[in-house]
Amino acid sequence: MKIGELARRTGLVASRIRFYEEAGLLVVQRQANGYRDYPEQAVLLLELITGAQRAGFSLEEIRTLLPPDMGQWQHDALITMLQQKVADIEALQLRLAQSRAHLLALIEDIQARPEGIDCAANSRRVLDRVQRGELARPTLAAGDTALLRPDRRRRAGSS
């Protein structure tokens, strides 16, 4: 099939399909006139590639993941790679939750401005506390991503 039909069937623009070809993810035959001739399995392959990208896989990871022939999937290698991606996502979620918790603690400290102190003095107070390590740096247990949810905002004065 020609690139226009493949683009229509996959919802991808032709330039994206050519990009995947140049990246070595998609193999295509050329007709005598130089036009690309994509096999039927290119539709499935492109759906796999775009799905893997949405799941957070890099093009290099996808290249490693895809078998040379769609009928030759390596079950154990595939499961291992998918499990590793889940572990990577969980580690990222933990780092994001810790960053979010730290920022919320900083906001809380800034908002807890003592009575009668101006903004510049409050900024110095907060920065001094940060430098001395007095600002709480919450540490979360693995898998504890409750702080990622926007409805879990901490408010000054609440427990």
N, C-alpha and C positions, 0 to 999 in steps of 0.2 A: 504494500500500500504506500501511497505517496505521503509526504510529510503533512500536507494539508488535512488529509483524512485522519491521520494519526492525531494531529492536533485537535481536530473536532471531537474525536472519540475519547480523548483523555482530558480535554479541557485545558490543555497546556498550549502556550504559544509556540510557534515553530522555532523561535530562537532558543527557548528553554530546551526543546528536544535536541537541537543541534549542540547546545551546551553539554547535555548529558552524554551525547555521542563523543564530543571532544574530550570529556572527562574519562572516557573509557568505560562508561557504565552501559552503553547501548551500542551494539554492533549492527551495522547496516551494510547491505550490499548496494553497489551502484549498478544502474542499468547502463547499457551501451551509450545512451545519450548523456550520462553523468548524473541523472536524477537518482535520488535515494529511493531504495525499495525496502520498506520495513516489513518484517515478517509479522504475522498475526500475534505472536507472543509478545511483541513490543508493547502492546496495550497493557497486558498484565505486568510486564516488567516496569513500565513507567508508573503504574499504580503502586507497585511495591516500592519503587524509589521515592516517590513523593510521600507515601505513607511513612516510610522510614525516616525521611527528613522531618516530617511533622512530629515523630516520636523522639526527635533529638539526635538522630544519627548524622554524623558528618559524611560527606561524600566518600572519604577514604574508608570509613567504617562500612559504608554500604558496599563499596567495591570489594572489601574483604568478605562481607556477608553473602553476597550474591554468588551462586555457583556458576561455572562456565556454561552449564546447560541447565535449564530450569527443572529438569527431571532428576538432577543429581544433588539435591539438598543434603547437607551433612547435619543430621539431626542433633548430635551432641554439640557440635561447634555452634550451631544456631542457638540452641538453648543456652549455652555458656555465654555467648555474646549478648543475648537478650537479658539474661540475669545480670551481667555486668552493667548494662545500660540502666537497669532498674537501680542497682547500687549507686551508680553515678548520680542519678536523679535524686535519690534519697540523701546523698551527701550534699548535693547542691541545695536541696530544701532545708537541710539543717543549717548550712552556712547562711542562707537567706533569712531563716527564722532568727538566727543569732544576730545578724545585722539589723533586722527589723526591731528586735527587742532592745538592742543597744540604742538605736535611734529614738525609740519610744521613751527610754529612760532619759536620754538627753533632752527630749522635748519636755518631759515632766520636770526635769531639773530647771530648765529655762523658765517654764511657767510658774515654778515655785519661787518667784522673785520676792525677796523680802520686802516688806512694807517700806516705802520711802526711798528705795534705791532706783536710780535711773537705769536705762537700758544699757549704756556703756559699762557702768559698774557691774551690772548683772552679767554681762558678757564676760568681763574679766573674772568674776566669781566662778562662773561655770567653767571657763577655760582653765582656771587654776585647779579646780576640782578634777577636771579631766587629766591634767598633767600629773597631779598627785595620785591618780588612780582611785580617787574616791567615788567616781561615778560608777554605779553598778554596771558590770558587764555580765549580763545573764548568760549562763551556760545551760544549754538544753541537752537533754538525754537524746540518744539516737532515736529517731522516729517521732519525736515530740515536735510537731510542726503546727500546733494549735495557734501559735503566735502569727502564723502566716495569714490567718483569717482576719479580714478587716473588722469583723464584729467583736474582736477581742481587744480593742483598744483600752489601754490603761488610762485612767483619769487621775489627775492630781487630787490627793485627798481621799481617794477610794482605796479599799483594800481588796 
